[in-house]
Amino acid sequence: MHIVRFVSPLTDAPAVGVDDGEQVVELAGVTTVAELLRLPVEGLRERLAGVDGPGHPSASVRRLAPVDGLMEVWAAGVTYRRSREARVLESERAADVYELVYDAERPELFFKSVAWKVSGDGGRIAVRSDSEIDVPEPELGLVLNTAGEIAGYTVVDDVSSRTIEGVNPLYLPQAKIYLGACAVGPAIRPVWEVSDPYALDITLTIARGGETVWDGKASTSGLHRRLDELAGYLFRADSFPDGAVLATGTSLVPDLPFTLQDGDAVTIGIAEVGTLTTTVVRGLEAMRRPV
């Protein structure tokens, strides 16, 4: 079962439903993911069990990013050894800060995107026109309800400019937060349907001109932090009235000097959670153009 946000064939407006792989059934009276994340986990489970709206063939609906309302996307950094190593290599002057945060009690958390800027499955991600080396960062996303409980999981692409962050860690917001830098989807897998979130395979494939130019595989078993710990720090001094998505860090980072290029196809898969596909464009104006 997956919670999906999609364009309803009946109304041509965003809707929320449950996808069993063959049919998407709308949740009557529910128009946003945010509404579901105002429920406790047990309340969410009961609501999904009572799915009661019209159904549509799964293959026929256009999916939207499962982020809406006042939801925010945040991210954790340097939570895998591979991420620590990559950040140290790319940093010109402050490599030691990445070494320190990897073993620190407090995790690195940073804001990534508001809901309306998030790209969904089949959408576009962007690389900055003032950056030379840019990469996707495939991450397990925690879908958190308003109480900070883990309600489900999704796939997040935390697109990053290695050029900008490498000059100075204080440039991280410019390297990480811009239009086209965040993709989420294709859906939300409820927390009770994933038996062990610390044993999920993660794959990344980058295709260019129909040919694979980079691919890799990792596992959440390498995560250096506990998921509930990351969620707890996010909610320690903040409030999310519509819930939030928290990306938990990456362990798949292409070696320097690999960079994304305009037209690349990026596919991220997380076992039991889903597969997120996007196409790369370069620059703000390309990201603004209608699909």
C-alpha positions, -999 to 999 in steps of 0.1 A, spaced: 0 0 0 11 35 -8 -4 69 -1 -4 89 -33 -11 124 -42 -23 127 -78 -45 145 -103 -80 131 -101 -94 120 -135 -128 130 -122 -121 166 -112 -87 174 -127 -77 186 -93 -52 173 -67 -65 143 -47 -51 119 -22 -57 81 -23 -43 47 -16 -25 27 -43 -24 -11 -41 -4 -14 -73 -34 -20 -95 -59 7 -84 -57 41 -68 -88 46 -46 -95 82 -35 -99 90 2 -133 107 3 -132 141 20 -93 142 20 -77 166 -4 -42 170 10 -15 148 25 -13 175 52 -47 165 65 -35 129 70 -4 141 88 -25 158 114 -36 124 126 -17 102 150 -2 71 134 -29 48 146 -55 73 134 -39 73 100 -39 36 98 -76 35 106 -83 61 80 -64 43 53 -82 11 61 -115 28 55 -107 40 20 -140 49 5 -138 69 -27 -138 63 -65 -111 41 -80 -88 46 -110 -63 22 -126 -29 29 -111 -12 34 -145 -37 60 -156 -32 86 -129 -6 114 -129 12 115 -96 22 146 -78 49 151 -51 34 139 -18 41 172 -2 15 200 1 -1 226 24 23 240 50 45 209 48 83 215 47 112 194 36 143 192 57 174 172 54 202 157 75 238 158 65 269 136 69 250 107 83 269 80 63 306 74 62 306 79 24 290 113 27 316 123 53 344 112 29 329 130 -1 324 163 19 360 162 31 373 157 -4 353 185 -19 360 210 8 388 235 1 393 250 35 371 234 62 372 197 58 374 191 96 338 204 101 325 173 83 347 150 104 334 167 136 297 166 127 297 129 118 306 119 154 289 148 172 260 143 195 239 168 176 232 160 139 234 184 111 199 194 100 190 220 74 160 234 56 155 221 21 122 232 5 87 245 10 60 223 -5 52 243 -37 89 241 -49 91 203 -46 93 183 -78 75 149 -81 81 117 -100 84 123 -137 92 160 -130 124 181 -134 153 188 -111 178 216 -118 215 224 -115 226 259 -109 240 279 -138 267 293 -115 280 258 -104 303 234 -122 299 202 -103 263 191 -93 250 158 -81 218 140 -70 218 127 -35 194 98 -30 179 96 5 153 78 25 128 104 36 109 102 69 73 114 66 66 130 100 32 139 114 24 170 134 34 152 166 68 142 152 59 105 148 73 87 117 41 80 97 58 67 66 87 67 42 94 82 8 122 88 -16 140 122 -17 166 136 -41 186 163 -22 202 178 -53 235 196 -44 261 219 -58 294 205 -48 312 235 -63 295 260 -40 295 240 -8 331 230 -14 343 266 -13 328 272 22 304 252 43 285 284 51 274 285 15 254 253 21 220 271 17 230 283 -18 242 248 -26 211 231 -14 181 255 -15 169 267 -49 142 260 -74 147 225 -87 169 213 -59 144 190 -43 124 160 -56 101 138 -35 80 107 -43 65 89 -60 44 81 -29 45 74 8 49 39 22 31 37 56 55 31 85 38 -2 96 44 -18 62 82 -15 63 96 -41 86 132 -28 89 140 7 77 177 0 85 179 -27 59 167 -10 27 187 -11 -5 191 22 -23 201 25 -59 210 55 -81 212 54 -119 221 84 -141 215 81 -178 227 104 -206 216 100 -241 201 67 -233 233 53 -218 241 48 -181 269 71 -171 269 64 -134 252 39 -111 256 27 -76 240 8 -48 240 12 -10 219 4 20 203 22 49 223 -3 71 252 22 69 232 50 85 252 65 114 221 79 132 189 65 144 158 77 125 138 86 156 169 106 168 169 127 136 131 133 139 135 142 175 161 169 169 139 184 141 109 187 164 130 197 195 124 235 190 102 238 160 65 232 150 51 217 118 13 221 117 10 201 85 39 176 91 72 174 74 95 153 53 130 147 67 157 134 43 181 112 62 213 117 43 231 99 14 256 72 10 257 74 -28 279 103 -41 295 101 -75 333 106 -74 347 140 -84 347 154 -110 314 138 -122 286 162 -126 250 162 -138 243 176 -172 212 191 -189 190 162 -201 203 136 -178 177 111 -164 180 104 -127 164 73 -112 165 66 -74 151 34 -60 146 24 -24 134 -11 -16 99 -13 -2 94 25 -6 95 33 -44 113 46 -74 117 83 -81 125 95 -117 134 130 -128 150 148 -157 178 174 -152 176 209 -166 202 237 -162 195 271 -148 165 289 -133 148 298 -166 148 262 -178 132 252 -145 105 279 -148 94 267 -183 61 249 -184 64 211 -186 
